Structures are given as structure tokens and as C-alpha cells.
């Protein structure tokens, strides 16, 4: 039986006067591919990098439909990185541009992904939330220092270096790449969220509550962005979400 994944995408600029996020989704009869990129490099560069990367990723993934999903994800990431290099070549205004990226491939009963950077990929299953992908910022390294007692937790949480990236797509060699060792088994009524790091204005418990109260991807995506706005961060980053819902009648 074919599974028709339901999804919604929403974006907000937050306190910024420009948008550096980009997200694209392609849905087929029994599969769905989603990509989300969060740009860096200023107004011009970040917006260009995220758009170029997400477009190249999705095009390459579906151009290689005969290949294994994991291979397609890796090739698509390489294509996105190469597209950034090609676009920046000879354009001084785009020097230093780059982006984080999550690419997620949904098939009946399973999910595979590839990611670079700090944008989170969440699984909401019943009343629990799990971050599926690695965080390639300095935040995990700083938290590790707190865990072993080298610094206090207060110092760790307020450290201004937390958001410095250890890996991103810049057109050069990619330092860190995350992906599962095996496909993740999906269950009926699972909700998967691709998000840019603006979502971190919400705590995980709030994300679960919002998603479960919404009951549908459109309502969930809109409610998540409304909650981010209500958090009132004066420096709120761009926030983009792709919410994918596994139907209750999935096999």
C-alpha cells in the first residue's frame, strides 16, 4: 500500500531584515524528499548559498533515482557543495558564503538523511522528541567541558562561541557529515521536523506539545513559528520548518 506523507513548510524572518533560509520538498506517490538550508555570509551570500544548495541537492537526488538512497544523498550533498563553489567563483560579493544543510529521504516505513551544520532534525513520536542528527556547532564540545567539570553549566550555556560552526557547505572540503548507519524505522503518526536553528528559541517540551495539539502538518508548522515569535527574543534568527507527518494508516 502506497504511503502519502503529509507535509508543510513555513518560514519567518524573525528580528532579521532578510531571509537566509531556504527549503524545498518533492513528494511522490509513496516517497518524499525534503531539504533545508540555513545560509551564512551576510544578506547576499547567505541567501544565495542556501537557495543554490537546496536546489542542487533536490535536483541531483531525483536525477539519480536508480541508485541506492544513501548514495543519492551523498552525491546530492556533493552537488550542493559544488554548486556553492561554482556560484561564488568570480563574485567578490559572495566570498565566504555557505550554509548548513539537512536532506531527508522518506520512503514507506523508513527515513534516511544527511546533514552538515547545526540545523536540527527532530523526531516526535507520541510524547517524546529526539534529535536525530549531530550538532556540528561548538555547543556539544562546550557542554562536554561542563560535563567533566572544566567549566560551569552557567558558563557553558552563556558561552558566545556556542553557535560557531565546525562544519558547513562552503564549496571547500566538508569537515563533518552526519547520517544514520541504517534507515530509521518510521511508525504511524510519527512527525519529523527539519528546522533552521531559529527553532532553538523553543524548548523540546514545547515543540512536542505544539505538534501534538496541532494534529496536522500545516497547523503544526504555523503554531511552531507563532511560538517562536511569542518567545520574544530581540535577536531572533530566521526560522524555517518542514513538518512531515507519517499517516496513521501507514504499514
Residue pairs with C-beta under 8 A, 6 or more apart in sequence:
1 251
2 29
2 30
2 108
3 30
3 108
3 109
3 246
3 247
3 250
3 251
4 27
4 29
4 30
4 247
5 27
5 31
5 32
5 106
5 244
5 245
5 246
5 247
6 216
6 217
6 244
6 245
6 247
7 25
7 27
7 32
7 34
7 217
7 242
7 243
7 244
7 245
8 217
8 218
8 220
8 221
8 222
8 242
8 243
9 23
9 25
9 221
9 240
9 241
9 242
9 243
10 221
10 222
10 224
10 225
10 240
10 241
11 19
11 21
11 23
11 225
11 238
11 239
11 240
11 241
12 198
12 225
12 228
12 229
12 238
12 239
12 240
13 19
13 238
14 198
14 228
14 229
14 233
14 236
14 237
14 238
14 239
15 233
15 234
15 235
15 236
15 237
16 236
16 237
16 238
18 43
18 46
18 47
19 47
19 238
20 38
20 39
20 40
20 43
20 46
20 47
20 50
20 99
20 238
21 36
21 37
21 38
21 39
21 50
21 196
21 198
21 238
21 239
21 240
22 36
22 37
22 39
22 47
22 50
22 51
22 53
22 54
22 55
22 240
23 34
23 35
23 36
23 37
23 54
23 194
23 240
23 242
24 34
24 35
24 54
24 55
24 58
25 32
25 33
25 34
25 35
25 242
26 32
26 33
26 58
26 62
30 107
30 108
31 105
31 106
31 107
31 108
32 105
32 106
32 244
33 58
33 61
33 62
33 103
33 104
33 105
33 106
34 102
34 103
34 104
34 106
34 194
34 242
34 244
35 54
35 57
35 58
35 61
35 101
35 102
35 103
35 104
35 194
36 54
36 101
36 102
36 119
36 194
36 195
36 196
36 240
36 242
37 49
37 50
37 51
37 53
37 54
37 57
37 80
37 99
37 100
37 101
37 102
37 119
37 169
38 50
38 99
38 100
38 101
38 117
38 119
38 196
38 197
38 238
38 240
39 45
39 46
39 47
39 48
39 49
39 50
39 51
39 97
39 98
39 99
40 46
40 49
40 97
40 98
40 99
40 100
40 165
40 168
41 49
41 94
41 96
41 97
41 98
42 97
44 93
44 94
44 97
45 88
45 93
45 94
45 95
45 96
45 97
45 98
46 97
46 99
48 87
48 94
48 97
49 84
49 87
49 94
49 97
49 98
49 99
49 169
50 99
52 80
52 83
52 84
52 87
53 80
53 81
53 83
53 84
53 99
53 101
53 169
54 80
54 101
55 83
56 76
56 79
56 80
56 82
56 83
57 76
57 77
57 79
57 80
57 101
57 103
58 76
59 79
60 72
60 75
60 76
60 79
60 80
61 72
61 73
61 75
61 76
61 103
61 105
64 71
64 72
64 75
64 76
65 72
67 75
69 105
69 107
69 112
69 183
70 112
70 179
72 105
73 103
73 105
73 112
73 113
73 114
73 179
74 114
74 179
76 103
76 114
77 101
77 103
77 114
77 116
77 169
77 174
77 177
80 101
80 169
81 169
81 170
81 171
81 174
82 171
84 97
84 98
84 99
84 169
84 170
84 171
85 171
85 172
86 171
87 94
88 94
88 95
88 97
88 171
96 170
97 170
98 168
98 169
98 170
98 171
99 117
99 168
99 169
100 115
100 116
100 117
100 118
100 119
100 136
100 165
100 168
100 169
100 196
100 197
101 115
101 116
101 117
101 119
101 169
102 113
102 114
102 115
102 119
102 121
102 133
102 194
103 113
103 114
103 115
104 111
104 112
104 113
104 121
104 192
104 194
104 244
105 111
105 112
105 113
106 186
106 192
106 244
107 183
108 250
108 251
109 185
109 186
109 250
109 251
110 183
110 184
110 185
110 186
111 183
111 184
111 186
111 192
112 179
112 180
112 183
112 184
113 121
113 132
113 133
113 178
113 179
113 180
114 177
114 178
114 179
115 121
115 133
115 134
115 177
115 178
115 179
116 136
116 167
116 168
116 169
116 174
116 176
116 177
116 178
117 136
117 137
117 165
117 167
117 168
117 169
118 135
118 136
118 137
118 139
118 163
118 165
118 197
119 194
119 195
119 196
119 197
120 131
120 133
120 135
120 193
120 195
120 197
120 199
120 200
121 131
121 132
121 133
121 192
121 193
121 194
121 195
122 129
122 130
122 131
122 132
122 192
122 193
122 195
122 204
122 207
123 129
123 130
123 132
123 184
123 190
123 191
123 192
124 190
124 191
124 192
124 193
124 207
124 208
124 211
124 212
125 187
125 190
125 191
126 189
127 208
127 212
128 208
129 204
129 205
129 207
129 208
132 180
132 184
132 192
133 178
134 140
134 176
134 178
136 165
136 166
136 167
136 168
136 175
136 176
136 178
137 162
137 163
137 164
137 165
137 166
138 159
138 161
138 162
138 163
138 164
138 165
138 166
139 162
139 163
141 166
142 151
142 156
142 159
142 161
142 162
143 156
145 151
145 156
146 152
146 153
146 155
146 156
151 159
163 197
166 175
166 176
167 174
167 175
167 176
167 177
168 174
186 192
186 246
186 250
187 246
187 250
188 246
188 247
188 248
188 249
188 250
189 245
189 246
189 247
189 248
190 245
190 246
191 211
191 217
191 220
191 243
191 244
191 245
191 246
192 243
192 244
192 246
193 199
193 207
193 211
193 224
193 241
193 242
193 243
193 244
194 241
194 242
194 244
195 239
195 240
195 241
195 242
196 237
196 238
196 239
196 240
196 241
197 237
198 228
198 236
198 237
198 238
198 239
198 240
199 207
199 224
199 228
199 239
199 241
201 228
201 231
201 233
201 236
201 239
202 210
202 224
202 227
202 228
202 231
206 227
207 224
210 220
210 223
210 224
210 227
211 220
211 224
211 243
213 223
214 220
214 222
214 223
216 245
217 243
217 244
217 245
220 243
220 245
221 241
221 242
221 243
224 239
224 241
224 243
225 239
225 241
228 236
228 239
229 236
